[in-house]
Amino acid sequence: MSSAANARASALADVIRDDLPKAKVKKDEKPARKVGRPRSEKSRKAIVNAVNRMLLHKQASDLSIEAIAKKAGVGKTTIYRWWPDKIALILEAINANGANVPQPVHKSAGERLLWQIERFLRLLRGRNGKVIIEMMAQAQASPDALGSFYESFMLVHEENLAEIIENGKGAGAFRKDLDTAMAVDMIYGGIVYHLMSGSDELDEDFITRYPNEALRLVR
């Protein structure tokens, strides 16, 4: 199993076992020791903002670490100290647009699931969806790049959705026999396939209908 698959399986297993996301640390493995100085939040924001501004006018494949560093007013070593590669940096920049927005805990399980899927769909609208597909294609080049893709973008969304499904199962809102990991694959996989198939962009009609179809899947 690849490092990306191991990380994903471990993260989702934590959610499914305890209903709460845990740190992505494998058994019998010590957490990686951070090297170098801690992140400067000001520099991090400058780098992330530089990436998002550049993506307005260029394809992700045309961006380079050198150009990003120049745009952000930082050195290349600063970027390499915090991100393993360009894929991880670009995906974190996209996720900065709202991946970690707190879930509406006072809503029902069904409402939370609809909210989570709609938020994911809106994140992928327009240029973001095209960038994600481009990064996914580039990530096929090596296991490390594929690991960057999953860990920098998909894992947080999968953990959030898995937690909602597990809580819904516990509350009796979703099927008790539902395979949570498989449901996550089916729900997000359908969205990614829609983007990869060359279909129309994620318009309002798709964003409205798709979450409701996903809700029928888990009930």
Buried (B, 14 or more C-beta within 10 A) or exposed (E): EEBBEEBBEBBBBBBBEEEEBEEBBEEEEEEEEEEEEEEEEEBBEBBBBBBBBBBEEEEBEEBEBEBBBEBBEBEEEBBBBBBBBBBBBBBBBBBBEEBEEEBEEEEEBBBBBBBBBBBBBBBBBEBBBBBBBBBBEBBEEEEBBBBBBBBBBBBBBBBBBBBBBBBBBEEEBBBEEBEBBEBBBEBBEBBBEBBEEEEEEBEEEBBEEBBEEBBEBBE
